[in-house]
Amino acid sequence: MVITINKDTKAEDLDKALKKLQKTKKKGMSSFYGKLKGTFGDGLEYQKKLRDEWD
């Protein structure tokens, strides 16, 4: 989000824009945690299966 400030911008308008900016939140990795539950089964067993290229 971009806030454009001119010399004619009022303080109230600036405060409103800053409050709106503070309300927006970005999603982090925690919002995706557990989305593929059960798809790969046990994580350790899945990694062992993928890395078992020598046998």
C-alpha positions, 0 to 999 in steps of 0.5 A: 500500500502506498500513502501519497502525502502532498502539501495539501494533505490534512493531518486527519487524512494522514492518520486515517491512512496510517490506521488503515495501513496498520490494520492490514496483516500479511499471512505468515507461514503459520497460516499454512501449517497443517494444510497437508496433514495426512497427505504424506503420512509420517514426515520422517518416514516420507523423508526416509523414503525420498532419501532412500536412493542407494538401496 
